[in-house]
């Protein structure tokens, strides 16, 4: 099992729109594509409160590539994303890292 850490840096003031999009649109489309989330976090105390962190769980890099590419090409996702951004961009920057557990990690 590997995890992907994705960090979304929102346009100032747009974090609520991003959270709403995940809750009402994205997660349902992910479910259809078999994408498994391991958790979502916002910042309570820290450098910025306009950031969303989340983890995705993958069996392999091949699974990640196949399912993520299918999600990105999904016509419903493309349409809904455009609809939610009609008033402007929500996310200014996305970073991601593939995390591999250590031998002593509680998560394997």
C-alpha positions as CSV (number, residue, x, y, z in Angstrom):
1,X,0.0,0.0,0.0
2,X,1.2,3.5,-0.8
3,X,-0.3,6.8,0.0
4,X,-0.4,10.0,-2.0
5,X,-0.3,13.3,-0.1
6,X,-2.0,16.0,-2.0
7,X,-1.9,19.6,-0.9
8,X,-4.3,22.2,-2.4
9,X,-3.3,25.9,-1.8
10,X,-6.5,27.8,-2.4
11,X,-7.1,31.2,-3.9
12,X,-7.7,33.5,-0.9
13,X,-11.2,33.0,0.4
14,X,-12.0,30.0,-1.8
15,X,-11.4,27.1,0.7
16,X,-15.1,26.8,1.5
17,X,-15.8,26.3,-2.2
18,X,-13.2,23.6,-2.5
19,X,-14.5,21.8,0.6
20,X,-18.1,22.0,-0.8
21,X,-16.9,20.6,-4.2
22,X,-15.2,17.6,-2.5
23,X,-18.2,16.9,-0.3
24,X,-20.9,17.2,-2.9
25,X,-19.2,16.3,-6.2
26,X,-15.6,14.9,-6.1
27,X,-16.0,12.1,-3.6
28,X,-19.0,10.6,-5.5
29,X,-17.0,10.5,-8.7
30,X,-14.0,9.0,-6.9
31,X,-16.3,6.3,-5.5
32,X,-17.3,5.4,-9.1
33,X,-13.7,5.2,-10.1
34,X,-12.6,3.2,-7.0
35,X,-10.4,6.0,-5.6
36,X,-10.0,5.5,-1.9
37,X,-9.4,8.5,0.4
38,X,-7.6,8.0,3.7
39,X,-8.4,11.4,5.2
40,X,-8.8,15.2,4.7
41,X,-7.4,18.0,6.9
42,X,-7.5,21.7,7.0
43,X,-5.2,23.9,9.1
44,X,-6.3,24.9,12.6
45,X,-3.0,26.5,13.7
46,X,-0.3,27.1,11.2
47,X,1.1,29.2,8.3
48,X,-2.1,29.3,6.2
49,X,-5.8,28.5,6.8
50,X,-6.4,28.4,3.0
51,X,-4.9,24.9,2.5
52,X,-6.4,21.5,2.2
53,X,-4.4,18.3,2.8
54,X,-5.6,14.9,1.9
55,X,-4.3,11.3,1.5
56,X,-5.3,8.8,-1.1
57,X,-4.6,5.1,-0.7
58,X,-3.3,3.0,-3.6
59,X,-2.3,-0.6,-4.0
60,X,0.4,0.4,-6.5
61,X,1.6,3.2,-8.8
62,X,0.0,1.4,-11.7
63,X,-3.4,1.5,-9.9
64,X,-2.9,5.2,-9.2
65,X,-2.1,6.0,-12.8
66,X,-5.0,4.1,-14.2
67,X,-7.7,5.4,-11.8
68,X,-6.4,8.9,-11.5
69,X,-6.2,9.3,-15.3
70,X,-9.8,7.9,-15.7
71,X,-11.0,10.4,-13.1
72,X,-9.3,13.3,-14.7
73,X,-10.9,12.4,-18.1
74,X,-14.4,11.8,-16.6
75,X,-16.9,14.0,-18.5
76,X,-18.9,14.6,-15.3
77,X,-15.8,15.7,-13.4
78,X,-14.8,18.0,-16.2
79,X,-18.2,19.6,-16.4
80,X,-18.7,19.9,-12.6
81,X,-15.3,21.4,-12.1
82,X,-15.9,24.0,-14.8
83,X,-19.3,24.8,-13.2
84,X,-17.7,25.3,-9.7
85,X,-15.1,27.6,-11.2
86,X,-17.4,29.8,-13.2
87,X,-16.7,32.6,-10.6
88,X,-13.0,32.1,-10.8
89,X,-10.3,29.6,-9.9
90,X,-10.6,27.8,-6.5
91,X,-7.1,26.3,-6.3
92,X,-3.9,28.4,-6.9
93,X,-1.4,25.5,-6.6
94,X,-1.5,21.7,-6.1
95,X,1.5,19.7,-4.8
96,X,1.6,15.9,-4.4
97,X,3.9,13.3,-3.0
98,X,3.8,9.6,-3.1
99,X,4.6,8.2,0.4
100,X,6.0,4.8,1.0
101,X,5.7,3.3,4.5
102,X,8.8,2.6,6.4
103,X,9.5,-0.9,7.9
104,X,8.4,0.4,11.3
105,X,5.2,2.2,10.2
106,X,1.9,1.3,11.8
107,X,0.4,1.8,8.3
108,X,1.6,-0.8,5.8
